[in-house]
Amino acid sequence: MSKNANTPHEPERAFIERMRSHNLPEEAVKAFKLHLQRLLCGESGFLSREHIEPIHDLPTGDGLDVYRATGEKMVRHVALIKLNGGLGTSMGLSRAKSLIPVKNGLTFLDLIVRQTLWLREKAGAPVPLVFMNSFRTDRDTLELLERYKGLKLDGFPLSFVQHRVPKILESTMTPAVHDKDPELEWCPPGHGDLYTSLATSGMLGRFLDRGITYAFVSNADNLGAVMDPALLGYMARTGADFMIEVARRSEVDRKGGHLCRLKDGRIALREAAQTPPDERDEFQDTQLYRYFNTNNIWIHLPTLKDLLSRHGNVLPLTTIVNRKTLDPRDPSSPKVIQLETAMGAAVSLFPKAAAIHVSRARFSPVKTTNDLLAVRSDAYELAPDFRVVLATKAQTPPRIDLDRRFYTRIDQFEERFPAGSPSLRSCSSFVVHGNVFFGSNVVALGRVRIEAGDDPVTIPAHTRLEGTLTFRSSEPGRSATHLYQT
């Protein structure tokens, strides 16, 4: 290709040329180049125990009502930003995940809009709602939002589109190519791209020009994340310029990222991909690392503007190396690397950053069909403000583990629960191994484990499940009237 093919700058050139040929802004190119250089230089991105220490105690969201009046006066200075770039490829989707019906026939987007309209009416303030979409989710999202005629406010678009970056072919460290679907050559650079996208889209300037000084940012698939004036008031009264909501880790969270403190005293987040292999067991210790990031983030926008100005609109966030396949729905397709950043990693950059321990009710995400089954079930209910929260009798979410061979894709999942989720309100653990179909009004109690083979079996309507239930593989296709309880 060139006379200097082995020089360190040569591998970068093809990526940069590709991004510029797609008219991506120079800030996006600069950000990708930063993370690519780290990868090519062999930086692991690891945060090992020698760099961090656990955090054992944090201020809690309990008792924040004393700040509510302050927050209520400031609601008209807040924007709601929903991160809506995900396709849900882990569930076999090729459209925005937020279009999935999740509760009472309503999609994520329906519930987010209703949460916002409820807030506007209650607060008497025109709170802007803006979605950060990806190049793959913007059109579908805006089509659904068209049905809500009163949603869009003058001066504020309903969305801005985050940047895209090239996927890296792992075998050659060159830009990945897909002849049949060139869109698969690109990926969003993680929700840490929020900050640069706010600047390059002009959305940050638009907010500030209209007197919006705070943003509450959360994932579109977290229906427990609504704007709480008490948290806003607390942030304003304490002078925090960045506040991250965290919750207490439980068994179901042990594989996810956690909050920690750098040796210099700054708060940090550590994801699984940033953990050295020999510390993986310690990483999952929920007593040692007690808090996980809900990805509910509060940002003081004037401070963000100053930070971006100092860094050329590219915050130096930690690089996350994500290894996937070129076609997420085809595990046999070539292996690729996706370079990403996490929004919460900015907690280490803001001078007055804080973390606050909030109720689990503010975290009801749907990442897999396991989560979808739980949220659709009666273990969760719809609050008056359209949050999806744990039902009164459910102290913690049920632990759900559905056989990945038969339930991972949304079409497989829907086929096996045609009448909806079983009752899980009184269930602590629901494990299904095998090809099992469920009738209507099935009730699961306590710890339930179903063992079956690859041949389909059916749990009849109105069945009560408890303990371990085993199907004998010699008689395929039978209903659960022939199951054996142990």
C-alpha positions as CSV (number, residue, x, y, z in Angstrom):
1,M,0.0,0.0,0.0
2,S,2.7,2.5,0.9
3,K,6.4,2.8,1.2
4,N,6.1,3.0,5.0
5,A,3.6,0.2,5.6
6,N,5.2,-0.6,9.0
7,T,5.2,2.9,10.4
8,P,2.9,3.4,13.4
9,H,0.8,6.0,11.5
10,E,0.0,3.7,8.6
11,P,-2.7,1.5,10.3
12,E,-4.6,4.7,11.3
13,R,-4.7,6.1,7.8
14,A,-7.3,3.7,6.4
15,F,-9.7,4.3,9.3
16,I,-9.4,8.1,9.2
17,E,-9.9,8.2,5.4
18,R,-13.0,6.0,5.8
19,M,-14.5,8.2,8.5
20,R,-13.8,11.4,6.5
21,S,-15.3,9.9,3.4
22,H,-18.5,9.5,5.3
23,N,-18.4,13.2,6.4
24,L,-18.0,12.5,10.0
25,P,-16.9,15.6,12.0
26,E,-13.2,16.0,12.8
27,E,-14.0,15.7,16.5
28,A,-15.4,12.2,15.9
29,V,-12.3,11.3,13.9
30,K,-10.0,12.7,16.7
31,A,-11.9,10.6,19.3
32,F,-11.6,7.4,17.3
33,K,-7.9,8.0,16.6
34,L,-7.2,8.4,20.3
35,H,-8.7,5.0,21.2
36,L,-7.2,3.3,18.1
37,Q,-3.8,4.5,19.1
38,R,-4.2,3.2,22.6
39,L,-5.2,-0.2,21.1
40,L,-2.3,-0.3,18.6
41,C,0.1,0.6,21.4
42,G,-1.0,-2.4,23.4
43,E,-2.8,-0.5,26.2
44,S,-5.0,-3.0,27.9
45,G,-7.4,-0.4,29.4
46,F,-7.3,-2.5,32.6
47,L,-8.0,-1.0,36.0
48,S,-6.3,-3.4,38.4
49,R,-6.5,-3.5,42.2
50,E,-3.2,-1.6,42.5
51,H,-4.9,1.4,40.8
52,I,-8.3,1.4,42.7
53,E,-9.9,0.7,46.0
54,P,-13.5,-0.2,47.0
55,I,-16.1,2.3,48.1
56,H,-18.0,1.2,51.1
57,D,-20.4,4.1,52.0
58,L,-22.2,6.7,49.9
59,P,-24.9,9.3,50.6
60,T,-28.3,7.7,49.9
61,G,-31.4,9.0,48.1
62,D,-33.4,8.3,51.3
63,G,-34.4,11.5,53.1
64,L,-33.7,13.8,50.1
65,D,-37.2,15.3,50.3
66,V,-35.7,18.4,52.0
67,Y,-34.2,19.2,48.6
68,R,-37.4,18.6,46.6
69,A,-38.7,22.2,46.8
70,T,-35.4,23.4,45.4
71,G,-35.5,20.9,42.6
72,E,-39.1,21.7,41.7
73,K,-38.2,25.3,41.2
74,M,-35.4,24.2,38.8
75,V,-37.3,21.7,36.6
76,R,-37.7,24.2,33.8
77,H,-33.9,24.3,33.5
78,V,-33.5,20.5,33.0
79,A,-33.5,18.5,29.7
80,L,-34.1,14.8,29.6
81,I,-31.8,12.8,27.3
82,K,-32.5,9.2,26.5
83,L,-29.7,7.0,25.2
84,N,-31.5,5.1,22.4
85,G,-28.7,3.8,20.1
86,G,-29.1,0.0,20.8
87,L,-30.6,-2.5,18.3
88,G,-30.8,-5.3,20.8
89,T,-28.7,-7.5,18.6
90,S,-28.2,-9.8,21.6
91,M,-31.9,-10.6,21.2
92,G,-31.7,-11.0,17.5
93,L,-33.2,-7.6,16.7
94,S,-32.4,-5.4,13.6
95,R,-34.5,-2.4,14.7
96,A,-34.4,-0.2,17.7
97,K,-34.8,-2.2,20.9
98,S,-37.0,0.5,22.3
99,L,-39.8,-0.6,19.9
100,I,-40.4,-3.8,21.8
101,P,-43.6,-4.0,23.8
102,V,-42.5,-4.2,27.4
103,K,-45.5,-3.6,29.7
104,N,-49.2,-3.6,29.1
105,G,-48.7,-3.6,25.4
106,L,-46.6,-0.3,25.6
107,T,-43.1,-0.1,24.1
108,F,-40.2,1.5,25.8
109,L,-40.7,4.6,23.7
110,D,-44.4,4.8,24.6
111,L,-43.6,4.7,28.3
112,I,-40.8,7.2,28.0
113,V,-43.1,9.7,26.3
114,R,-45.9,9.2,28.9
115,Q,-43.4,9.6,31.7
116,T,-42.3,12.9,30.2
117,L,-45.9,14.2,29.6
118,W,-46.8,13.3,33.1
119,L,-43.7,15.2,34.4
120,R,-44.6,18.3,32.3
121,E,-48.2,18.3,33.6
122,K,-47.1,17.8,37.2
123,A,-44.3,20.3,37.2
124,G,-46.0,22.9,35.0
125,A,-42.8,23.2,32.9
126,P,-42.0,22.4,29.3
127,V,-39.3,19.9,30.0
128,P,-37.5,19.0,26.7
129,L,-37.1,15.3,25.8
130,V,-34.4,14.4,23.4
131,F,-33.2,11.0,22.2
132,M,-29.6,10.3,21.3
133,N,-30.1,7.8,18.6
134,S,-27.6,5.8,16.5
135,F,-27.5,5.8,12.7
136,R,-29.6,2.6,12.9
137,T,-32.3,3.7,15.3
138,D,-33.1,7.3,14.4
139,R,-35.7,6.7,11.7
140,D,-37.7,4.0,13.5
141,T,-37.7,6.1,16.7
142,L,-39.0,9.2,15.0
143,E,-41.7,7.3,13.1
144,L,-43.2,6.0,16.4
145,L,-42.9,9.4,18.1
146,E,-45.0,11.0,15.3
147,R,-48.1,9.7,17.0
148,Y,-47.5,12.0,20.0
149,K,-48.4,15.4,18.6
150,G,-47.8,17.4,21.7
151,L,-44.4,16.0,22.5
152,K,-42.0,18.2,20.5
153,L,-41.2,21.6,21.9
154,D,-40.4,24.7,19.8
155,G,-36.7,25.0,19.3
156,F,-35.8,21.4,20.3
157,P,-35.6,18.5,17.9
158,L,-36.6,15.2,19.3
159,S,-33.3,13.6,18.5
160,F,-29.6,13.9,17.6
161,V,-27.6,11.2,16.1
162,Q,-24.4,10.0,17.8
163,H,-21.3,9.3,15.6
164,R,-20.3,6.0,14.0
165,V,-16.9,4.4,14.0
166,P,-15.4,1.6,11.8
167,K,-15.2,-1.9,13.2
168,I,-11.7,-3.3,13.3
169,L,-11.0,-6.7,11.7
170,E,-9.2,-8.5,14.5
171,S,-7.0,-10.7,12.3
172,T,-5.5,-7.8,10.4
173,M,-6.3,-4.7,12.5
174,T,-7.7,-3.1,9.3
175,P,-11.2,-1.7,8.7
176,A,-13.8,-4.5,8.5
177,V,-15.6,-5.0,5.2
178,H,-19.0,-6.5,4.5
179,D,-19.9,-6.7,0.8
180,K,-23.6,-7.4,1.2
181,D,-24.4,-5.0,4.0
182,P,-21.9,-2.1,4.3
183,E,-23.8,-0.8,7.4
184,L,-22.3,-3.8,9.3
185,E,-18.9,-2.2,8.9
186,W,-19.8,0.5,11.4
187,C,-20.8,0.6,15.0
188,P,-21.8,3.3,17.5
189,P,-18.8,4.2,19.8
190,G,-20.6,3.6,23.0
191,H,-22.7,6.0,25.1
192,G,-19.5,7.9,26.1
193,D,-19.9,9.6,22.7
194,L,-22.7,11.6,24.2
195,Y,-20.4,14.5,25.1
196,T,-18.8,15.0,21.7
197,S,-22.2,14.4,20.0
198,L,-23.8,17.1,22.1
199,A,-21.2,19.5,20.9
200,T,-21.0,18.6,17.2
201,S,-24.8,18.4,16.8
202,G,-25.2,21.8,18.3
203,M,-27.6,20.4,21.0
204,L,-25.4,21.6,23.9
205,G,-25.4,25.1,22.6
206,R,-29.2,25.0,22.0
207,F,-29.8,23.9,25.6
208,L,-27.6,26.6,27.1
209,D,-29.1,29.3,24.9
210,R,-32.6,28.4,26.1
211,G,-31.6,28.4,29.8
212,I,-31.2,24.7,30.2
213,T,-28.4,24.2,32.7
214,Y,-28.8,20.6,33.7
215,A,-29.4,17.3,31.8
216,F,-30.7,14.1,33.3
217,V,-29.4,11.2,31.1
218,S,-30.5,7.6,31.2
219,N,-30.8,4.5,29.1
220,A,-34.0,4.1,27.0
221,D,-34.3,0.6,28.3
222,N,-34.3,1.6,32.0
223,L,-38.0,2.4,32.7
224,G,-37.3,3.2,36.4
225,A,-35.2,6.3,35.4
226,V,-37.5,9.3,35.7
227,M,-36.5,12.9,36.6
228,D,-36.7,13.2,40.4
229,P,-36.7,16.9,41.6
230,A,-35.3,15.8,44.9
231,L,-32.1,14.5,43.2
232,L,-31.9,17.7,41.1
233,G,-32.3,19.8,44.3
234,Y,-29.6,17.8,46.1
235,M,-27.2,18.2,43.2
236,A,-27.8,22.0,43.0
237,R,-27.5,22.5,46.8
238,T,-24.3,20.5,47.1
239,G,-22.7,22.1,44.1
240,A,-22.0,18.9,42.2
241,D,-21.3,19.3,38.5
242,F,-21.7,15.6,37.7
243,M,-23.7,13.1,39.6
244,I,-24.0,9.4,39.0
245,E,-26.8,7.2,40.5
246,V,-25.6,3.9,41.8
247,A,-27.5,1.0,43.4
248,R,-26.4,-1.8,45.8
249,R,-25.1,-4.8,43.9
250,S,-26.9,-8.1,44.3
251,E,-26.3,-11.6,42.9
252,V,-27.9,-10.6,39.6
253,D,-25.4,-7.7,39.2
254,R,-22.2,-9.5,40.0
255,K,-21.0,-9.7,36.4
256,G,-21.7,-6.0,35.7
257,G,-19.4,-3.0,36.3
258,H,-19.0,-1.4,39.6
259,L,-18.0,1.9,41.3
260,C,-14.6,2.3,42.8
261,R,-12.2,5.0,43.8
262,L,-8.8,5.8,42.2
263,K,-5.8,6.1,44.5
264,D,-5.8,9.9,44.0
265,G,-9.4,10.0,45.5
266,R,-11.4,10.4,42.3
267,I,-14.5,8.3,41.7
268,A,-14.2,5.8,38.8
269,L,-16.2,3.1,37.1
270,R,-14.7,-0.3,36.2
271,E,-16.4,-2.5,33.6
272,A,-15.8,-6.2,33.1
273,A,-13.7,-5.5,30.0
274,Q,-11.4,-3.3,32.2
275,T,-10.7,-6.0,34.8
276,P,-7.5,-8.2,34.6
277,P,-8.2,-11.9,34.2
278,D,-6.7,-12.8,37.5
279,E,-9.1,-10.3,39.3
280,R,-12.4,-11.6,37.7
281,D,-13.5,-13.4,40.9
282,E,-12.8,-10.4,43.0
283,F,-14.6,-8.2,40.4
284,Q,-17.8,-10.2,41.0
285,D,-17.6,-9.9,44.8
286,T,-20.6,-7.8,45.7
287,Q,-19.6,-7.4,49.3
288,L,-16.2,-5.9,48.3
289,Y,-17.5,-3.7,45.4
290,R,-20.9,-2.8,46.7
291,Y,-22.3,-0.4,44.1
292,F,-23.0,-0.6,40.4
293,N,-23.7,2.2,37.9
294,T,-27.4,2.5,36.9
295,N,-26.3,4.8,34.1
296,N,-28.6,7.5,35.4
297,I,-26.4,10.6,35.1
298,W,-26.9,14.2,36.0
299,I,-24.7,16.8,34.3
300,H,-24.2,20.5,34.9
301,L,-24.1,21.7,31.3
302,P,-22.0,24.9,31.7
303,T,-19.3,22.7,33.3
304,L,-19.5,20.2,30.5
305,K,-19.1,23.0,28.0
306,D,-15.9,24.2,29.7
307,L,-14.5,20.7,29.9
308,L,-15.2,20.1,26.2
309,S,-13.6,23.4,25.3
310,R,-10.4,22.5,27.1
311,H,-10.2,19.1,25.4
312,G,-11.2,20.1,21.8
313,N,-14.7,18.6,22.2
314,V,-13.2,15.1,22.9
315,L,-13.1,14.0,26.6
316,P,-10.2,11.6,27.3
317,L,-12.5,8.7,28.5
318,T,-11.2,5.2,29.2
319,T,-11.0,3.0,26.1
320,I,-13.2,-0.1,26.2
321,V,-12.2,-2.9,23.8
322,N,-15.3,-4.9,22.8
323,R,-14.8,-8.1,20.8
324,K,-17.7,-9.2,18.7
325,T,-18.5,-10.7,15.2
326,L,-18.9,-8.6,12.1
327,D,-22.5,-9.6,11.8
328,P,-23.9,-9.7,15.4
329,R,-26.5,-12.2,14.3
330,D,-24.0,-14.6,12.7
331,P,-21.4,-16.0,15.2
332,S,-19.5,-17.5,12.3
333,S,-18.8,-14.1,10.7
334,P,-15.2,-12.6,11.1
335,K,-14.2,-11.5,14.6
336,V,-14.0,-7.7,15.0
337,I,-13.0,-5.2,17.6
338,Q,-15.3,-2.3,18.5
339,L,-13.7,0.6,20.4
340,E,-16.2,2.2,22.8
341,T,-16.4,4.5,25.8
342,A,-18.8,4.7,28.7
343,M,-20.7,7.8,29.6
344,G,-20.2,7.3,33.3
345,A,-16.4,7.2,32.9
346,A,-16.6,11.0,32.8
347,V,-17.1,10.9,36.6
348,S,-13.3,11.0,36.9
349,L,-13.0,14.2,34.9
350,F,-15.5,16.6,36.5
351,P,-14.0,18.6,39.4
352,K,-17.0,18.3,41.7
353,A,-18.3,14.9,40.7
354,A,-20.4,12.9,43.1
355,A,-22.2,9.5,43.4
356,I,-25.4,8.8,45.3
357,H,-26.9,5.5,46.3
358,V,-30.5,5.3,45.0
359,S,-33.3,2.8,45.4
360,R,-33.4,-0.2,43.1
361,A,-36.7,1.2,41.8
362,R,-34.7,3.6,39.7
363,F,-33.2,0.6,37.8
364,S,-35.4,-1.6,35.7
365,P,-33.4,-2.4,32.6
366,V,-34.0,-4.8,29.8
367,K,-30.8,-6.1,28.2
368,T,-31.8,-9.7,27.5
369,T,-34.9,-11.9,27.2
370,N,-34.3,-12.9,30.8
371,D,-34.9,-9.2,31.8
372,L,-37.8,-8.9,29.4
373,L,-39.6,-11.9,31.0
374,A,-39.1,-10.4,34.5
375,V,-40.3,-6.9,33.5
376,R,-43.4,-8.2,31.6
377,S,-44.3,-10.4,34.6
378,D,-46.2,-9.3,37.7
379,A,-42.9,-9.0,39.6
380,Y,-42.9,-5.5,38.1
381,E,-45.8,-3.1,37.9
382,L,-46.6,0.2,36.2
383,A,-46.4,3.2,38.6
384,P,-48.7,6.3,38.2
385,D,-45.8,8.2,36.6
386,F,-45.3,5.3,34.1
387,R,-42.2,3.9,35.7
388,V,-41.8,0.2,35.7
389,V,-40.9,-0.7,39.3
390,L,-40.7,-3.8,41.4
391,A,-44.1,-4.9,42.7
392,T,-44.8,-4.3,46.4
393,K,-44.4,-8.0,47.4
394,A,-41.2,-8.4,45.4
395,Q,-38.2,-7.3,47.5
396,T,-35.6,-8.1,44.8
397,P,-36.0,-9.0,41.2
398,P,-36.3,-12.8,40.4
399,R,-33.2,-14.3,39.1
400,I,-34.0,-15.6,35.6
401,D,-31.9,-17.9,33.5
402,L,-33.5,-19.1,30.3
403,D,-31.8,-21.7,28.1
404,R,-29.8,-19.6,25.6
405,R,-30.4,-22.2,22.8
406,F,-34.1,-21.6,22.8
407,Y,-34.9,-18.2,24.3
408,T,-32.1,-15.8,23.3
409,R,-33.8,-14.3,20.2
410,I,-37.0,-12.4,20.6
411,D,-38.8,-14.6,18.1
412,Q,-37.9,-17.7,20.0
413,F,-38.9,-16.0,23.3
414,E,-42.3,-14.9,22.0
415,E,-43.0,-18.3,20.6
416,R,-42.4,-20.0,23.9
417,F,-44.5,-17.5,26.0
418,P,-47.4,-16.9,23.6
419,A,-49.8,-16.1,26.5
420,G,-47.3,-13.8,28.3
421,S,-45.0,-14.3,31.3
422,P,-45.7,-16.7,34.2
423,S,-46.5,-15.1,37.5
424,L,-43.1,-14.3,39.1
425,R,-44.2,-12.1,42.0
426,S,-43.5,-14.8,44.5
427,C,-40.6,-16.4,42.7
428,S,-37.0,-15.8,43.7
429,S,-35.3,-17.9,41.0
430,F,-36.7,-19.2,37.6
431,V,-34.3,-21.4,35.6
432,V,-35.3,-23.2,32.4
433,H,-33.0,-25.7,30.8
434,G,-34.5,-27.2,27.6
435,N,-37.1,-26.5,25.0
436,V,-40.1,-25.6,27.1
437,F,-43.3,-23.8,26.1
438,F,-45.6,-22.1,28.6
439,G,-49.4,-21.9,28.7
440,S,-51.4,-19.1,30.2
441,N,-51.7,-18.2,33.9
442,V,-48.7,-20.3,35.0
443,V,-47.5,-19.4,38.5
444,A,-44.0,-19.9,39.7
445,L,-43.3,-20.0,43.5
446,G,-40.0,-19.8,45.3
447,R,-37.0,-21.3,43.5
448,V,-38.1,-23.0,40.3
449,R,-35.9,-25.1,38.0
450,I,-37.2,-26.9,34.9
451,E,-35.0,-29.6,33.3
452,A,-36.0,-30.8,29.9
453,G,-34.3,-31.9,26.7
454,D,-34.2,-30.6,23.2
455,D,-37.6,-32.0,22.3
456,P,-40.4,-29.5,22.9
457,V,-42.6,-29.9,26.0
458,T,-45.4,-27.7,27.3
459,I,-46.4,-26.4,30.7
460,P,-50.2,-26.4,30.6
461,A,-52.3,-23.3,31.5
462,H,-52.9,-22.7,35.2
463,T,-50.0,-24.9,36.4
464,R,-48.2,-24.0,39.7
465,L,-44.5,-24.5,39.6
466,E,-42.3,-25.0,42.6
467,G,-39.0,-26.7,43.2
468,T,-37.1,-28.8,40.5
469,L,-39.2,-30.2,37.7
470,T,-37.7,-32.8,35.4
471,F,-39.0,-34.2,32.1
472,R,-37.9,-37.6,31.0
473,S,-36.4,-37.4,27.5
474,S,-37.8,-40.7,26.4
475,E,-41.2,-39.3,25.7
476,P,-40.9,-36.1,23.7
477,G,-43.7,-33.7,23.1
478,R,-45.5,-34.4,26.3
479,S,-47.2,-31.8,28.5
480,A,-46.2,-31.1,32.0
481,T,-48.8,-33.5,33.4
482,H,-46.1,-36.0,32.9
483,L,-43.3,-34.0,34.6
484,Y,-41.5,-35.4,37.6
485,Q,-40.8,-33.2,40.7
486,T,-37.7,-33.7,42.9
